[in-house]
Amino acid sequence: MTVLKSIVLFALAALAEIGGAWLVWQGVREHRGLLWMGAGVIALGVYGFVATLQPDADFGRVLAAYGGVFVAGSLLWAMLMDGFRPDRYDVTGALICLVGVAVIMYGPRGG
């Protein structure tokens, strides 16, 4: 159950951070305005809060592992929101990152 909770929290964190960054990008680069930017800033704050809910209390471990989730999630977001088509190197790199997440977060630890 702890692993499932952690995975759900990683997914929520990715949604908030990547979505927040995308909203800021849209506000600034696509000239959509302050409401988009403000919503992005709020979403980025939500990301920071969600990350604190991880069952593992080690900030460095959680943030390091989240980096891999961010890589894969960013490619997925780009596919869904911007029509980005990843190539085999994008997909391979994202899979390597997710393996890293699994090793960092869920590998057996001996006391």
C-alpha positions in Angstrom: 0.0 0.0 0.0 2.9 2.4 0.7 4.3 1.9 -2.8 0.9 2.6 -4.3 0.5 5.7 -2.3 4.0 6.9 -3.3 3.3 6.3 -7.0 0.0 8.2 -6.8 1.7 11.1 -5.0 4.4 11.1 -7.7 1.8 11.3 -10.4 -0.1 14.1 -8.6 3.2 16.0 -8.0 4.1 15.7 -11.7 0.6 16.9 -12.8 1.0 20.0 -10.5 4.6 20.8 -11.4 4.5 20.1 -15.1 1.0 21.7 -15.5 2.2 24.7 -13.5 5.3 25.2 -15.6 3.2 24.7 -18.7 0.7 27.4 -17.6 3.5 29.9 -16.8 5.0 29.0 -20.3 1.6 29.7 -21.9 1.2 32.9 -20.0 4.6 34.3 -20.9 5.7 32.7 -24.2 2.2 32.4 -25.8 1.1 35.7 -24.4 -2.0 34.3 -22.6 -1.7 36.7 -19.7 -1.5 37.0 -16.0 -4.3 34.6 -15.1 -2.4 31.7 -16.8 0.8 32.7 -15.1 -1.0 33.0 -11.7 -2.6 29.6 -12.1 0.8 28.2 -12.9 2.4 29.7 -9.8 -0.4 28.2 -7.7 0.0 24.8 -9.3 3.8 24.9 -8.6 3.0 25.7 -5.0 0.7 22.7 -4.9 3.5 20.5 -6.3 5.7 21.6 -3.3 3.0 20.6 -0.9 2.2 17.3 -2.5 5.9 16.3 -2.5 5.9 16.5 1.3 3.2 13.8 1.6 5.5 11.0 0.3 5.8 8.2 2.8 9.6 8.4 2.7 10.8 11.2 4.9 14.2 11.7 3.2 13.9 14.9 1.1 16.9 14.2 -1.0 15.7 10.7 -1.9 12.2 11.9 -2.8 13.4 14.8 -4.8 16.0 12.7 -6.7 13.5 10.1 -7.5 10.9 12.7 -8.6 13.4 13.9 -11.2 12.9 10.7 -13.1 9.1 11.0 -12.8 9.4 14.6 -14.1 11.3 13.5 -17.2 8.8 10.8 -18.2 5.8 13.0 -17.2 7.1 16.0 -19.2 7.3 13.9 -22.4 3.8 12.5 -21.7 2.4 16.0 -21.0 4.0 17.3 -24.3 2.4 14.4 -26.2 -1.1 15.1 -24.7 -1.0 18.9 -24.7 1.3 20.0 -27.5 1.2 17.1 -30.0 4.8 16.2 -29.4 5.9 12.9 -30.9 8.8 11.4 -28.9 11.4 9.4 -30.7 12.9 6.1 -29.5 15.6 8.0 -27.7 13.1 10.1 -25.7 11.2 6.9 -24.8 14.4 5.0 -23.9 15.6 7.8 -21.8 12.3 8.2 -20.0 12.2 4.4 -19.3 15.8 4.6 -17.9 14.7 7.4 -15.6 11.7 5.4 -14.3 13.9 2.4 -13.6 16.1 4.9 -11.6 13.0 6.0 -9.7 12.2 2.4 -8.8 15.7 1.7 -7.6 15.9 4.9 -5.5 12.5 4.7 -3.9 11.6 1.1 -3.7 14.9 -0.8 -3.6 15.5 -2.9 -0.5 17.3 -1.1 2.3 19.2 -2.9 5.0 19.0 -0.9 8.2 
